[in-house]
Each structure stands twice: as C-alpha cells, then as structure tokens.
Amino acid sequence: MDIGETIVGLDMQRHLWVVLSAPDAEGNVAVANLTTHGKPSCGDFCVVVTPAEHPFLRRDSCVYYRGASLNPVAPLDEYKTRGALNQSVPMPAEVVKRIQDGALASKFTQGVVKDAIRASM
C-alpha cells in the first residue's frame, strides 16, 4: 500500500480511510479515516478535507485521529482482492501532508501511528 492510497470498507460506516505511512518492518501501515466535519469527533486538532479535494467526499470532513491505527498490509491487500475493501482515488499529496502534520500535532494520535508517519516523511 502506498501513502495517499484510500480505501472504503475498513469499518461498518463505510468511511474513507487514508494510508499515512509506508509499510514498516513488520508490514504495517498507519491509516486514519475521515468523518463528517462539525461532530465532536473533530477533537483537538481539526484537519478539514473538502469535496473539492477528494471525489469520494459529499461534505466537508475531518480526520478522526482518535481512531488512527496501524494495520497489517497483507490482510488489507487480500480484502481488496476479494472485494471486501474498495479503493477510491488517491488523496492528493498536499492533502496527505496536511493530514500527516495534523496527526503529529494531535494529542489523540497513538504514539505508534506518529512513529510510522515520522519514519515515512
């Protein structure tokens, strides 16, 4: 999986998830999802992504750093192959950078996620 790749189907709400790091030595990537902007889920550091920035979005959305996590690439690739996960168009590089910077600034982002992002920047 590549930084900026987007997937749908990683959760039951069918949020858009963005890959924020290259695979680490254990084969894990950092991912975070976008959710409707304005909800309490925006948290301490709100990065907004608009429909003009990504065609999957129907309204302004923010990154849910509290739910960002490391995920093993192998099962994600398998789920994509089986059609359990769908890919959307990649997130533009400048938006990915803004999301990564927000992840590093947020107190809600797990340390292992921050480490993976830093190692990929």
Rosetta silent file (secondary structure, phi, psi, omega in degrees, C-alpha in Angstrom):
SEQUENCE: MDIGETIVGLDMQRHLWVVLSAPDAEGNVAVANLTTHGKPSCGDFCVVVTPAEHPFLRRDSCVYYRGASLNPVAPLDEYKTRGALNQSVPMPAEVVKRIQDGALASKFTQGVVKDAIRASM
SCORE:     score description
SCORE:     0.000 S_00000001
   1 L     0.000  144.585 -177.064    0.000    0.000    0.000 S_00000001
   2 L  -107.520  150.868  174.751    1.204    3.468   -0.834 S_00000001
   3 L   -58.292  132.415 -179.630    0.987    6.706    1.126 S_00000001
   4 L    94.181  -13.512  176.362   -2.131    8.542   -0.003 S_00000001
   5 L   -61.890  144.108  179.509   -3.967    5.391   -1.087 S_00000001
   6 E  -122.126  143.782  179.363   -7.603    5.467    0.002 S_00000001
   7 E  -136.319  152.057  177.469   -9.874    2.581    0.905 S_00000001
   8 E  -126.059  136.745  177.889  -13.526    2.194    1.814 S_00000001
   9 L   114.238    3.095  178.995  -14.911   -0.687    3.849 S_00000001
  10 L   -74.434  -17.520  176.712  -12.456   -0.850    6.722 S_00000001
  11 L  -135.772  168.361 -176.603  -15.319   -0.008    9.085 S_00000001
  12 L   -70.638  -21.942 -178.967  -19.073   -0.571    9.112 S_00000001
  13 L   -84.662   -2.371  178.835  -19.859    3.102    8.432 S_00000001
  14 L    59.644   41.482  174.085  -18.026    2.984    5.087 S_00000001
  15 L   -69.615  160.864  172.425  -15.761    5.916    5.930 S_00000001
  16 E   -86.877  125.965  178.754  -12.919    6.892    3.624 S_00000001
  17 E  -109.142  142.473 -177.758   -9.576    5.736    5.069 S_00000001
  18 E  -120.648  131.697  175.476   -6.231    7.223    4.029 S_00000001
  19 E   -77.947  124.877 -174.342   -2.859    5.464    4.189 S_00000001
  20 L  -110.407   -4.238  179.745   -0.473    7.820    6.024 S_00000001
  21 L  -144.244  161.208  169.854    2.752    5.812    6.124 S_00000001
  22 L   -75.848  160.315  176.178    4.814    3.391    4.135 S_00000001
  23 L   -59.811  137.374  177.362    4.837   -0.189    5.439 S_00000001
  24 L   -85.082 -174.397 -177.219    7.092   -0.587    8.469 S_00000001
  25 L   -60.580  -26.879  179.609    9.473   -3.501    9.118 S_00000001
  26 L   -91.493    0.105  179.039    6.557   -5.618   10.364 S_00000001
  27 L    82.988   28.248  178.626    4.434   -4.838    7.288 S_00000001
  28 E  -107.912  148.341  173.468    2.045   -2.383    8.962 S_00000001
  29 E  -122.989  150.070  174.820    0.774    0.952    7.639 S_00000001
  30 E   -85.183  135.028  177.220   -0.764    3.878    9.513 S_00000001
  31 E  -134.787  153.111  174.365   -4.309    4.745    8.449 S_00000001
  32 E  -143.624  151.042 -179.787   -6.892    7.312    9.531 S_00000001
  33 E  -108.580  160.486  175.727  -10.469    7.857    8.472 S_00000001
  34 E  -103.772  144.939  179.296  -12.464   10.936    7.600 S_00000001
  35 E  -138.040  167.127 -177.406  -15.814   11.698    9.192 S_00000001
  36 E   -55.977  128.361  178.641  -18.379   14.479    8.902 S_00000001
  37 L   -68.500  142.874  177.480  -16.881   17.801    9.982 S_00000001
  38 L   104.448  -14.490  176.023  -18.528   19.521   12.921 S_00000001
  39 L   -76.070  162.701  176.181  -19.106   16.439   15.026 S_00000001
  40 H   -59.691  -16.728 -178.067  -17.397   16.164   18.419 S_00000001
  41 H   -67.954  -10.307  179.539  -15.053   13.663   16.755 S_00000001
  42 H   -62.086  -31.522  172.294  -13.019   16.523   15.286 S_00000001
  43 L    71.705 -149.909 -170.681  -11.102   16.621   18.555 S_00000001
  44 L   -81.993  -28.638 -177.246   -8.181   18.813   19.468 S_00000001
  45 L  -136.037  103.577 -170.842   -6.642   19.409   16.063 S_00000001
  46 L   -97.140  117.202  173.263   -9.115   19.501   13.234 S_00000001
  47 L  -106.732  119.380 -177.569   -7.935   18.964    9.665 S_00000001
  48 E   -99.522  135.274  174.166  -10.780   19.503    7.200 S_00000001
  49 E  -119.678  130.842 -174.127  -10.869   17.909    3.767 S_00000001
  50 L  -101.314  162.497  175.449  -13.479   19.222    1.330 S_00000001
  51 L   -58.399  -27.768  177.297  -15.360   17.559   -1.535 S_00000001
  52 L   -68.243  -20.221 -177.939  -13.288   19.708   -3.906 S_00000001
  53 L   -93.398  -20.208  178.333  -10.167   17.914   -2.606 S_00000001
  54 L  -153.334  128.567 -173.537  -11.428   14.326   -2.984 S_00000001
  55 L   -68.142  -17.662  178.573  -14.306   12.990   -5.115 S_00000001
  56 L   -69.630  -30.760 -173.175  -15.485   10.402   -2.551 S_00000001
  57 L   -75.508  139.727  177.697  -16.497   13.156   -0.110 S_00000001
  58 L  -108.560  -12.516  179.069  -20.003   14.623   -0.242 S_00000001
  59 L  -154.181  165.776  177.114  -19.487   17.205    2.519 S_00000001
  60 L   -55.414  134.665 -176.843  -16.675   18.782    4.494 S_00000001
  61 E  -131.381  155.445  176.680  -14.995   16.058    6.511 S_00000001
  62 E  -124.358  160.113 -178.051  -12.359   15.959    9.223 S_00000001
  63 E   -83.657  130.543 -178.487   -9.748   13.403   10.121 S_00000001
  64 E   -93.295   82.465 -175.385  -10.614   11.217   13.097 S_00000001
  65 E   -64.693  -28.247  179.608   -7.170   10.997   14.712 S_00000001
  66 E   -60.345  -28.658 -178.694   -8.540    9.231   17.769 S_00000001
  67 E  -100.462    3.232  178.864   -9.233    6.211   15.530 S_00000001
  68 E   -63.575  143.313 -175.370   -5.981    6.264   13.551 S_00000001
  69 E  -153.438  168.692  170.951   -4.186    2.935   13.770 S_00000001
  70 E   -94.750  135.544  179.565   -1.524    0.620   12.405 S_00000001
  71 E  -132.411  140.624  177.082   -2.859   -2.147   10.194 S_00000001
  72 E   -68.783  135.658 -176.989   -1.077   -5.080    8.595 S_00000001
  73 H   -68.938  -41.303 -172.958   -0.830   -4.683    4.824 S_00000001
  74 H   -54.281  -51.331  179.467   -1.191   -8.369    3.894 S_00000001
  75 H   -66.961  -32.976  178.104   -4.817   -8.803    5.024 S_00000001
  76 H   -62.920  -43.820  177.268   -5.771   -5.403    3.599 S_00000001
  77 H   -62.772  -40.089  178.444   -4.410   -6.432    0.208 S_00000001
  78 H   -63.895  -43.881  179.643   -6.252   -9.751    0.472 S_00000001
  79 H   -63.618  -37.174  176.520   -9.529   -7.990    1.354 S_00000001
  80 H   -62.863  -44.427 -179.507   -9.070   -5.659   -1.639 S_00000001
  81 H   -61.521  -39.182 -179.283   -8.530   -8.660   -3.916 S_00000001
  82 H   -80.659   -7.139  179.667  -11.697  -10.337   -2.590 S_00000001
  83 L    86.199    8.356  178.669  -13.700   -7.119   -2.973 S_00000001
  84 L   -77.127  -24.088  174.280  -14.279   -6.650    0.761 S_00000001
  85 L  -120.526  140.627  176.920  -12.435   -3.324    0.585 S_00000001
  86 E  -110.852  145.347  175.740  -12.854   -0.834   -2.221 S_00000001
  87 E   -97.198  145.117  171.001  -10.276    1.640   -3.371 S_00000001
  88 E  -111.656 -179.306  179.002  -11.056    5.225   -4.162 S_00000001
  89 L   -66.375  150.435  179.086   -8.767    7.642   -5.980 S_00000001
  90 L   -60.549  150.825  175.662   -5.574    8.511   -4.094 S_00000001
  91 L   -75.248  136.183  178.386   -5.624   11.521   -1.796 S_00000001
  92 L   -57.566  144.175 -175.368   -3.648   14.434   -3.286 S_00000001
  93 H   -55.226  -39.951 -178.920   -0.113   14.690   -1.872 S_00000001
  94 H   -67.932  -30.376  177.183   -0.664   18.175   -0.401 S_00000001
  95 H   -74.660  -41.058  177.285   -3.759   16.934    1.461 S_00000001
  96 H   -58.354  -44.446  179.270   -1.898   13.864    2.734 S_00000001
  97 H   -59.715  -42.604  178.722    0.858   16.132    4.064 S_00000001
  98 H   -63.474  -40.758  179.024   -1.738   18.265    5.873 S_00000001
  99 H   -67.086  -43.660  178.115   -3.317   15.109    7.368 S_00000001
 100 H   -61.190  -45.165  178.820    0.090   13.748    8.439 S_00000001
 101 H   -59.927  -40.671  177.626    1.014   17.082   10.064 S_00000001
 102 H   -64.314  -39.417  178.162   -2.304   17.053   11.910 S_00000001
 103 H   -61.796  -40.581  179.438   -1.689   13.503   13.114 S_00000001
 104 H   -70.092  -28.716 -179.247    1.656   14.534   14.536 S_00000001
 105 H   -84.271  -23.680 -174.307    0.097   17.566   16.248 S_00000001
 106 L   -77.006  135.071  176.023   -2.922   15.767   17.722 S_00000001
 107 L   -74.858  -11.803 -178.928   -2.765   14.514   21.283 S_00000001
 108 L   -89.207  -13.012  179.349   -5.247   11.791   20.272 S_00000001
 109 L   -75.497  128.842  178.952   -2.969   10.101   17.720 S_00000001
 110 L   -61.083  147.340  179.945   -1.347    6.971   19.133 S_00000001
 111 H   -58.021  -39.353 -179.354    2.427    7.089   19.502 S_00000001
 112 H   -66.499  -31.465  177.125    2.960    4.089   17.195 S_00000001
 113 H   -70.496  -44.998  177.614    0.974    5.860   14.471 S_00000001
 114 H   -59.661  -42.650  179.725    3.032    9.027   14.901 S_00000001
 115 H   -61.057  -43.025  179.903    6.242    6.970   14.744 S_00000001
 116 H   -64.508  -40.774  179.291    5.159    5.297   11.483 S_00000001
 117 H   -65.434  -48.417  179.589    4.248    8.647    9.940 S_00000001
 118 H   -57.046  -40.994 -178.416    7.528   10.266   11.011 S_00000001
 119 H   -66.618  -19.882 -176.905    9.501    7.346    9.563 S_00000001
 120 H   -98.952   -8.421 -175.630    7.750    7.871    6.218 S_00000001
 121 L   -88.570    0.000    0.000    8.163   11.638    5.928 S_00000001
